[in-house]
Amino acid sequence: MKCNGHVYIATSIDGFIARPNGDIDWLMRQSTKGEDHGYDDFMASVDGLVLGRKSYEKVLSFGAWAYKKPVVVLSRTLSSADIPVHLQDKVTISNATPHEMMHTLSKQGWKNAYIDGGQLIQSFLRSGLIQDIILTHVPILLGKGIPLFGDIEHDVDLQHVSTESYPSGLVSTKYKVMKI
Ligand SMILES: NC(=O)c1ccc[n+]([C@@H]2O[C@H](COP(=O)([O-])OP(=O)(O)OC[C@H]3O[C@@H](n4cnc5c(N)ncnc54)[C@H](OP(=O)(O)O)[C@@H]3O)[C@@H](O)[C@H]2O)c1
């Protein structure tokens, strides 16, 4: 059984996942108390996460580890020796390509992987390895920052699945990625 990639991510209305320096303060300060944006259900549906190195380093900077499920960090610059001792049973580092990564995860029994990080998502999308995207729009314009999407050689058709809006102003839309 092949492992499918899934995206669950938030952007500003102008399409940024972080400020140019990687800050996500604008995301963290959203007042969304009591709202269920489907994160727990989404996390329950995946076997683990594949994180871009920069997203991993951002999560590390928060101190407390955010994930209960296994995390693979894709990096060509980090090695296993860089994983902090307290995370050695939770995190692995790999320099695999997206196709190699999904092949390896499939062999390990993963069916669904949460793909996270802007550059990483773009790379998995280009490789045709993303099945669906849950995109939450946060009601703010940042003007500049790290974009979620970038150059692609061909159009990627998306099929709208559902949209939920929340009292906080967050709007969450699920798209199925049609074949590239
Ligand atoms: N708004 C949100 O919901 C949300 C979600 C996630 C992340 N973020 C933010 O996004 C920022 C990081 O995103 P980002 O786009 O800058 O980087 P990223 O996708 O997290 O990481 C990119 C890095 O991943 C490694 N990598 C390995 N294989 C790759 C491949 N095939 N394609 C692309 N990258 C590969 C490379 O690291 P090496 O240089 O080590 O090889 C590359 O520099 C952080 O500030 C984080 O806080 C926001």
The ligand as an SDF file (V2000), in Angstrom:
LIG
                    3D

 48 52  0  0  0  0  0  0  0  0999 V2000
    1.7300   28.7200    8.8070 N   0  0  0  0  0  0  0  0  0  0  0  0
    1.8880   27.4540    9.0730 C   0  0  0  0  0  0  0  0  0  0  0  0
    0.9060   26.7090    9.3130 O   0  0  0  0  0  0  0  0  0  0  0  0
    3.2680   26.8640    9.0410 C   0  0  0  0  0  0  0  0  0  0  0  0
    3.4300   25.4740    8.9490 C   0  0  0  0  0  0  0  0  0  0  0  0
    4.7010   24.9610    8.8470 C   0  0  0  0  0  0  0  0  0  0  0  0
    5.8040   25.8120    8.8520 C   0  0  0  0  0  0  0  0  0  0  0  0
    5.6090   27.1370    8.9610 N   0  0  0  0  0  0  0  0  0  0  0  0
    6.7570   28.0570    8.9380 C   0  0  0  0  0  0  0  0  0  0  0  0
    7.4190   27.9040    7.6910 O   0  0  0  0  0  0  0  0  0  0  0  0
    8.8050   28.1950    7.8490 C   0  0  0  0  0  0  0  0  0  0  0  0
    9.6160   27.0920    7.1820 C   0  0  0  0  0  0  0  0  0  0  0  0
    9.1520   26.8330    5.8680 O   0  0  0  0  0  0  0  0  0  0  0  0
   10.1550   26.9020    4.6310 P   0  0  0  0  0  0  0  0  0  0  0  0
    9.3670   26.8370    3.4020 O   0  0  0  0  0  0  0  0  0  0  0  0
   11.0750   28.0560    4.8190 O   0  0  0  0  0  0  0  0  0  0  0  0
   11.0720   25.6030    4.8140 O   0  0  0  0  0  0  0  0  0  0  0  0
   10.7570   24.0330    5.0460 P   0  0  0  0  0  0  0  0  0  0  0  0
    9.9860   23.5030    3.9010 O   0  0  0  0  0  0  0  0  0  0  0  0
   10.2530   23.8200    6.4100 O   0  0  0  0  0  0  0  0  0  0  0  0
   12.2570   23.4670    5.0220 O   0  0  0  0  0  0  0  0  0  0  0  0
   13.0360   23.5620    3.8620 C   0  0  0  0  0  0  0  0  0  0  0  0
   14.2750   22.7400    4.0510 C   0  0  0  0  0  0  0  0  0  0  0  0
   13.9310   21.3480    4.0150 O   0  0  0  0  0  0  0  0  0  0  0  0
   15.0360   20.6190    3.5120 C   0  0  0  0  0  0  0  0  0  0  0  0
   14.6560   19.7550    2.3890 N   0  0  0  0  0  0  0  0  0  0  0  0
   15.0750   18.4760    2.2230 C   0  0  0  0  0  0  0  0  0  0  0  0
   14.5690   17.9330    1.1180 N   0  0  0  0  0  0  0  0  0  0  0  0
   13.8240   18.8790    0.5470 C   0  0  0  0  0  0  0  0  0  0  0  0
   13.0650   18.8900   -0.6320 C   0  0  0  0  0  0  0  0  0  0  0  0
   12.9460   17.8280   -1.4260 N   0  0  0  0  0  0  0  0  0  0  0  0
   12.4260   20.0330   -0.9540 N   0  0  0  0  0  0  0  0  0  0  0  0
   12.4980   21.1150   -0.1600 C   0  0  0  0  0  0  0  0  0  0  0  0
   13.2120   21.1590    1.0030 N   0  0  0  0  0  0  0  0  0  0  0  0
   13.8750   20.0370    1.3490 C   0  0  0  0  0  0  0  0  0  0  0  0
   16.0970   21.6200    3.1220 C   0  0  0  0  0  0  0  0  0  0  0  0
   16.9200   21.6910    4.2840 O   0  0  0  0  0  0  0  0  0  0  0  0
   18.5200   21.6140    4.2290 P   0  0  0  0  0  0  0  0  0  0  0  0
   18.9370   22.9880    3.8550 O   0  0  0  0  0  0  0  0  0  0  0  0
   18.8950   21.1870    5.5990 O   0  0  0  0  0  0  0  0  0  0  0  0
   18.8420   20.5960    3.1780 O   0  0  0  0  0  0  0  0  0  0  0  0
   15.3150   22.9090    2.9660 C   0  0  0  0  0  0  0  0  0  0  0  0
   16.1190   24.0420    3.1880 O   0  0  0  0  0  0  0  0  0  0  0  0
    9.0660   28.2870    9.3300 C   0  0  0  0  0  0  0  0  0  0  0  0
    9.1700   29.6440    9.6870 O   0  0  0  0  0  0  0  0  0  0  0  0
    7.8100   27.7030    9.9700 C   0  0  0  0  0  0  0  0  0  0  0  0
    7.5110   28.2930   11.2030 O   0  0  0  0  0  0  0  0  0  0  0  0
    4.3740   27.6920    9.0500 C   0  0  0  0  0  0  0  0  0  0  0  0
  1  2  1  0
  2  3  2  0
  2  4  1  0
  4  5  1  0
  4 48  2  0
  5  6  2  0
  6  7  1  0
  7  8  2  0
  8  9  1  0
  8 48  1  0
  9 10  1  0
  9 46  1  0
 10 11  1  0
 11 12  1  0
 11 44  1  0
 12 13  1  0
 13 14  1  0
 14 15  2  0
 14 16  1  0
 14 17  1  0
 17 18  1  0
 18 19  2  0
 18 20  1  0
 18 21  1  0
 21 22  1  0
 22 23  1  0
 23 24  1  0
 23 42  1  0
 24 25  1  0
 25 26  1  0
 25 36  1  0
 26 27  1  0
 26 35  1  0
 27 28  2  0
 28 29  1  0
 29 30  1  0
 29 35  2  0
 30 31  1  0
 30 32  2  0
 32 33  1  0
 33 34  2  0
 34 35  1  0
 36 37  1  0
 36 42  1  0
 37 38  1  0
 38 39  2  0
 38 40  1  0
 38 41  1  0
 42 43  1  0
 44 45  1  0
 44 46  1  0
 46 47  1  0
M  CHG  2   8   1  16  -1
M  END
$$$$
